Amino acid sequence: MLLDLVYLAVLVVLSPWLVWRAVATGRYRRGLSAKLLGRVTVPNPGRRPVAWFHAVSVGEVHLLATLVPAFRKRHPDWLAVVSSTTDTGLAEARSRFPDLPVIAWPFDFSWAVGSALDSVRPSLVVLTESELWPNVLRAASARGIPVVVVNARLSPRSFRRLARVAGLARRLLFRHVSRLAAQEDEYADRLRSLGVPADKLAVTGSIKYDGALKDRPPRARYRLGRLLPRGGCSPPYRQVLLGAHAPRSPRPLIWLAGSTHAPEEEIVLGVFARSRPQFPALRLVLVPRHPDRFEEVARLVERSGLPFVRRSRVAEPLAEMPAVVLLDTVGELGAAWGLADVGYVGGTLDGRRGGQSMIEPAGYGVPTVFGPHVWNFRDAARRLVEVGGAVMVPHADALERELAELLVDADLRGRMGSAARELVRRQQGATARTLDVLCEVMGCQRKMAA
């Protein structure tokens, strides 16, 4: 009850801002009955046991895209249910799991989570990475429902905050969690120092490595590749007019800046503009992390004076790829990495975010550059740098120099890309280890991984 009062007080204080955001961006308006009251429906005519998988947003949904199919293959008699907190996460989950129930995750009010749990009736709840809510955990525990956190991580900032209230965290959070499957030893050590018993901890590795190793299929197989051509030939109408003597434009070199935050877009645009005279074939694909910043970034690109298109407004294949493509859609970043020659991983230069994942571009063999603030993916960043698959720059001023070195040396790009892919290949197996942890909690007989 006390937690509910705290949540309500926070909601009242934030309500003017939330209303403004809902009007301005359309967020927070969908699925309110599910989120506020826990009113969800999950068809289960066969009364199969239910495993409820929760992903906060798009990135975690992509993680479940690897784990859930493997779980269903190992446990075909179970019904998997997927939920997400954000509107974009729900849309991506419905796209990834068209044959599964996809529902909105309830806010952490006791009545909402209780209603949702009673409607879904799960025999297992699987949370991703760092999503721990006191009322959810307590309500699940009261109903005898085991909760497992997979791909668990604990950033230095979160660890410092929890360390100040370690006793409270143990009572409200960790006592109600059945197992935590950590990505790496460092995260497990932090959780152990907060008082999580050793028998609740397992180190399984990152599932993101298992879903990351991807071959680059022919460009024509990518819808994005068809819309944003990068071949080295002249547009067809010029070939018709000028015949065999039509000049051929050089094949574009694509620099993809993915999952960027402010002020990284401004930094990247500046580096790109200064690099174009030396590298006229260079093109920039800019992918902001949050959809509610698409309009803001579009205005920023427009003010730069660089020719650009917004991906959301490209319905037919373009004759030529413009200088800048603003990827203002959800769910296409993976395909875009498959087109990139060089990458920049966002959230690593501002000192507040702790970085976004550099595992996906590594799986495509994209040589990447990122800044020093990578505590969310410290282990992956360190390993990539050690094997020569990525470069960490100390500050924004060094980004331009490292980009130039990669652009002038195709052999260097090839070596870095190969090293990155090989690292991803060596890290495979976290999904199978995670399924073993779930199996232990479920009490099933251990089976060989699929």
Stockholm file with secondary structure:
# STOCKHOLM 1.0

chainA/1-450         MLLDLVYLAVLVVLSPWLVWRAVATGRYRRGLSAKLLGRVTVPNPGRRPVAWFHAVSVGEVHLLATLVPAFRKRHPDWLAVVSSTTDTGLAEARSRFPDLPVIAWPFDFSWAVGSALDSVRPSLVVLTESELWPNVLRAASARGIPVVVVNARLSPRSFRRLARVAGLARRLLFRHVSRLAAQEDEYADRLRSLGVPADKLAVTGSIKYDGALKDRPPRARYRLGRLLPRGGCSPPYRQVLLGAHAPRSPRPLIWLAGSTHAPEEEIVLGVFARSRPQFPALRLVLVPRHPDRFEEVARLVERSGLPFVRRSRVAEPLAEMPAVVLLDTVGELGAAWGLADVGYVGGTLDGRRGGQSMIEPAGYGVPTVFGPHVWNFRDAARRLVEVGGAVMVPHADALERELAELLVDADLRGRMGSAARELVRRQQGATARTLDVLCEVMGCQRKMAA
#=GR chainA/1-450 SS CHHHHHHHHHHHHHHHHHHHHHHHHCTTCTTHHHHHHCCCCCCCTTCCCEEEEEESSHHHHHHHHHHHHHHHHHCTTSEEEEEESSHHHHHHHHHHCTTSCEEECCCSCHHHHHHHHHHHCCSEEEEETTCCCHHHHHHHHHTTCCEEEEEECCCHHHHHHHHHTHHHHHHHTGGGCSEEEESSHHHHHHHHHTTCCGGGEEECCCHHHHTTCCCCCCGGGCHHHHHSCCCSSCCHHHHHHHGGGCCCCCCCEEEEEEEECTTHHHHHHHHHHHHTTTCTTEEEEEEESCGGGHHHHHHHHHHHTCCEEEGGGCCSCCSSCCSEEECCSSSCHHHHHTTCSEEEESSSSSSSSCCCCCHHHHHTTCCEEECSCCGGGHHHHHHHHHHTSEEECSSGGGHHHHHHHHHHCHHHHHHHHHHHHHHHHHTTTHHHHHHHHHHHHHTCCCCCCC
#=GC SS_cons         CHHHHHHHHHHHHHHHHHHHHHHHHCTTCTTHHHHHHCCCCCCCTTCCCEEEEEESSHHHHHHHHHHHHHHHHHCTTSEEEEEESSHHHHHHHHHHCTTSCEEECCCSCHHHHHHHHHHHCCSEEEEETTCCCHHHHHHHHHTTCCEEEEEECCCHHHHHHHHHTHHHHHHHTGGGCSEEEESSHHHHHHHHHTTCCGGGEEECCCHHHHTTCCCCCCGGGCHHHHHSCCCSSCCHHHHHHHGGGCCCCCCCEEEEEEEECTTHHHHHHHHHHHHTTTCTTEEEEEEESCGGGHHHHHHHHHHHTCCEEEGGGCCSCCSSCCSEEECCSSSCHHHHHTTCSEEEESSSSSSSSCCCCCHHHHHTTCCEEECSCCGGGHHHHHHHHHHTSEEECSSGGGHHHHHHHHHHCHHHHHHHHHHHHHHHHHTTTHHHHHHHHHHHHHTCCCCCCC
//
